[in-house]
Amino acid sequence: MIAIDAETRRRWLKGAILPAIGILLVLAALPWFFQGKGGDADASAPNPVVTPTAWTIKIASVNVDAPLVGIDATSSLTLDPPRNPQQVGWWKQSATPGAKAGKTVVTGHTVHTGGGQFDHIGNLTKGAEITIISAATTVTYRVVRIQKISKAEVDKDAMNLFGQKNPHNVLELITCSDWTGHSYLTNTFVWATPIRVAPTAPAA
């Protein structure tokens, strides 16, 4: 674990900046959710508190269909994703889906043995559509950029990657990537911009 001085912690939390060091430590360590060939969950792993939301995220082109649950950064500046790899975490200090401004930060699991909701988001291409749906509203986003970023680069560019001062809303998906057999070397980031906010159609 990397120690972070109190003044840096105060500035990040005051500015509602996602702790990049925390997300790197957690996302890079995702193999502890699934150990071995069978992908069994590690019962000794911490189980962060999650908050149910009214939202579901769907990305048809890479088979994502998962509830969004709210997650918080811990006091040690770690963003713990939900332990269940079939859930996707929305950082509650980031913008809500479809907001007028800010970044909507969403993290999901890549599991090297399979079974994570975000196993294949690195295969997304520009123009792919992402929907975030509640009973009342459907927000449709279009992918504009996909990039793998090293741990060191994410740490260095944290203020830009996770800051909330965007004049327009951006959806930012994050998962781990480049499995070596022991750990993940990089994080995959996907950015998408909203193209439509509409009432959710009634179920047939």
C-alpha positions as CSV (number, residue, x, y, z in Angstrom):
1,M,0.0,0.0,0.0
2,I,1.3,3.5,-0.9
3,A,1.2,6.0,1.9
4,I,-0.4,9.4,1.0
5,D,0.3,12.5,3.1
6,A,-2.6,14.2,4.9
7,E,-2.4,17.4,2.9
8,T,-2.7,15.5,-0.4
9,R,-5.6,13.5,0.9
10,R,-7.4,16.7,2.1
11,R,-7.0,18.3,-1.4
12,W,-8.2,15.3,-3.3
13,L,-11.2,14.7,-1.1
14,K,-12.1,18.4,-1.0
15,G,-11.9,18.6,-4.8
16,A,-13.9,15.3,-5.3
17,I,-11.0,13.8,-7.3
18,L,-11.0,10.0,-7.6
19,P,-8.0,8.6,-5.8
20,A,-6.0,7.2,-8.7
21,I,-3.6,5.3,-6.5
22,G,-6.5,3.5,-4.9
23,I,-8.2,2.5,-8.2
24,L,-4.8,1.2,-9.4
25,L,-4.3,-0.9,-6.4
26,V,-7.8,-2.3,-6.4
27,L,-8.3,-2.8,-10.2
28,A,-4.8,-4.2,-10.7
29,A,-5.5,-6.7,-7.9
30,L,-8.7,-8.0,-9.3
31,P,-7.5,-11.6,-9.5
32,W,-8.3,-12.0,-5.8
33,F,-11.9,-12.0,-6.8
34,F,-11.4,-15.2,-8.8
35,Q,-8.7,-17.6,-7.9
36,G,-7.6,-20.5,-10.1
37,K,-9.0,-22.0,-13.2
38,G,-12.5,-22.3,-11.9
39,G,-12.7,-18.6,-11.0
40,D,-13.9,-19.1,-7.5
41,A,-14.4,-15.9,-5.4
42,D,-11.9,-15.4,-2.6
43,A,-14.0,-15.5,0.6
44,S,-11.3,-13.6,2.5
45,A,-11.4,-10.6,0.2
46,P,-12.8,-7.4,1.7
47,N,-16.5,-6.8,0.8
48,P,-16.9,-3.0,0.4
49,V,-20.2,-1.4,1.2
50,V,-22.3,-0.7,-2.0
51,T,-25.5,1.3,-2.4
52,P,-28.2,0.1,-4.7
53,T,-29.2,2.6,-7.4
54,A,-32.0,2.7,-9.9
55,W,-29.6,2.3,-12.8
56,T,-28.6,-0.5,-15.1
57,I,-25.7,-0.3,-17.6
58,K,-26.0,-2.1,-21.0
59,I,-23.5,-2.4,-23.8
60,A,-24.9,-4.9,-26.3
61,S,-21.7,-5.1,-28.4
62,V,-19.6,-6.6,-25.5
63,N,-22.4,-8.3,-23.6
64,V,-22.6,-6.0,-20.6
65,D,-25.9,-6.0,-18.7
66,A,-25.4,-5.1,-15.0
67,P,-26.9,-3.1,-12.2
68,L,-25.0,0.0,-11.2
69,V,-24.3,0.2,-7.5
70,G,-22.9,3.2,-5.7
71,I,-19.3,3.0,-4.3
72,D,-17.3,5.4,-2.2
73,A,-13.6,6.1,-1.8
74,T,-12.3,4.9,1.5
75,S,-10.5,7.1,4.0
76,S,-7.2,5.6,2.7
77,L,-8.0,6.8,-0.8
78,T,-9.0,3.4,-2.2
79,L,-11.9,2.9,-4.5
80,D,-13.2,-0.6,-3.8
81,P,-15.4,-2.0,-6.6
82,P,-18.3,-4.3,-5.6
83,R,-17.0,-7.7,-4.8
84,N,-19.7,-9.3,-7.1
85,P,-18.2,-9.2,-10.6
86,Q,-21.7,-9.2,-12.1
87,Q,-22.2,-5.7,-10.6
88,V,-20.7,-2.5,-11.8
89,G,-19.6,0.3,-9.5
90,W,-20.5,4.0,-10.0
91,W,-18.4,6.4,-7.9
92,K,-20.9,8.3,-5.9
93,Q,-18.8,11.5,-5.8
94,S,-18.8,11.6,-9.6
95,A,-21.5,13.0,-11.9
96,T,-24.8,11.1,-12.2
97,P,-25.6,9.5,-15.5
98,G,-27.0,12.1,-17.9
99,A,-25.8,15.1,-15.8
100,K,-25.2,18.3,-17.6
101,A,-21.5,18.4,-16.6
102,G,-18.8,16.4,-14.9
103,K,-17.5,12.8,-15.4
104,T,-19.7,9.8,-14.6
105,V,-17.0,7.3,-13.4
106,V,-17.9,3.6,-13.6
107,T,-15.7,0.7,-12.8
108,G,-16.2,-3.0,-13.5
109,H,-14.3,-6.2,-13.2
110,T,-12.1,-7.9,-15.8
111,V,-11.6,-11.5,-14.6
112,H,-8.8,-13.4,-16.3
113,T,-10.8,-16.7,-16.1
114,G,-13.9,-15.0,-17.4
115,G,-17.1,-13.9,-15.7
116,G,-16.5,-10.2,-15.2
117,Q,-18.9,-7.7,-16.6
118,F,-16.1,-5.6,-18.1
119,D,-14.1,-8.5,-19.5
120,H,-14.4,-7.3,-23.1
121,I,-14.8,-3.5,-22.9
122,G,-11.3,-3.2,-24.4
123,N,-12.9,-4.5,-27.7
124,L,-15.2,-1.5,-27.9
125,T,-14.8,0.7,-30.9
126,K,-15.6,4.3,-31.6
127,G,-19.2,4.8,-32.2
128,A,-20.4,1.9,-30.1
129,E,-23.4,2.8,-27.9
130,I,-23.8,2.5,-24.2
131,T,-27.1,2.9,-22.4
132,I,-27.7,3.6,-18.7
133,I,-31.3,2.9,-17.9
134,S,-33.6,3.6,-15.0
135,A,-37.4,3.1,-14.8
136,A,-37.9,6.7,-15.8
137,T,-34.9,7.7,-18.0
138,T,-32.6,6.1,-20.6
139,V,-29.3,7.9,-21.3
140,T,-27.5,6.8,-24.4
141,Y,-23.8,7.4,-24.8
142,R,-21.5,7.0,-27.8
143,V,-17.9,5.8,-27.4
144,V,-15.4,8.4,-28.5
145,R,-12.1,7.1,-27.2
146,I,-10.5,3.9,-25.8
147,Q,-7.1,3.8,-24.3
148,K,-4.8,1.6,-22.2
149,I,-2.9,3.6,-19.5
150,S,-0.1,2.4,-17.3
151,K,-0.3,2.6,-13.5
152,A,2.3,5.3,-13.4
153,E,0.6,7.4,-16.1
154,V,-2.8,7.2,-14.4
155,D,-1.2,8.3,-11.1
156,K,0.6,11.2,-12.9
157,D,-2.6,12.4,-14.7
158,A,-5.1,11.8,-12.0
159,M,-6.4,15.3,-11.8
160,N,-7.2,15.3,-15.5
161,L,-8.6,11.8,-15.6
162,F,-10.9,12.0,-12.7
163,G,-11.6,15.7,-12.1
164,Q,-15.3,16.8,-12.2
165,K,-14.9,20.2,-13.8
166,N,-16.0,19.1,-17.3
167,P,-18.4,21.6,-18.9
168,H,-20.3,18.7,-20.4
169,N,-21.0,15.2,-19.2
170,V,-18.6,12.4,-20.1
171,L,-19.0,8.7,-19.2
172,E,-15.7,7.1,-18.1
173,L,-15.5,3.3,-17.9
174,I,-12.5,1.8,-16.2
175,T,-11.2,-1.8,-15.9
176,C,-7.9,-3.6,-15.6
177,S,-6.0,-5.0,-18.6
178,D,-2.9,-6.8,-19.8
179,W,-2.9,-9.8,-17.5
180,T,0.6,-11.3,-17.1
181,G,-0.4,-14.5,-15.3
182,H,0.1,-12.8,-11.9
183,S,-1.2,-9.2,-12.2
184,Y,-2.7,-6.6,-14.5
185,L,-0.2,-4.1,-16.0
186,T,-2.6,-1.4,-17.2
187,N,-6.1,0.0,-16.9
188,T,-8.4,0.3,-19.9
189,F,-10.3,3.6,-20.1
190,V,-13.3,4.1,-22.3
191,W,-14.8,7.6,-22.8
192,A,-18.3,8.2,-24.2
193,T,-20.4,11.3,-24.6
194,P,-24.2,11.5,-24.2
195,I,-26.2,11.6,-27.5
196,R,-29.7,11.1,-26.1
197,V,-31.7,11.4,-22.9
198,A,-35.2,10.1,-23.2
199,P,-38.0,8.6,-21.1
200,T,-37.6,4.8,-20.8
201,A,-40.0,2.9,-23.0
202,P,-42.6,0.8,-21.1
203,A,-41.8,-2.9,-21.0
204,A,-43.6,-4.9,-23.6
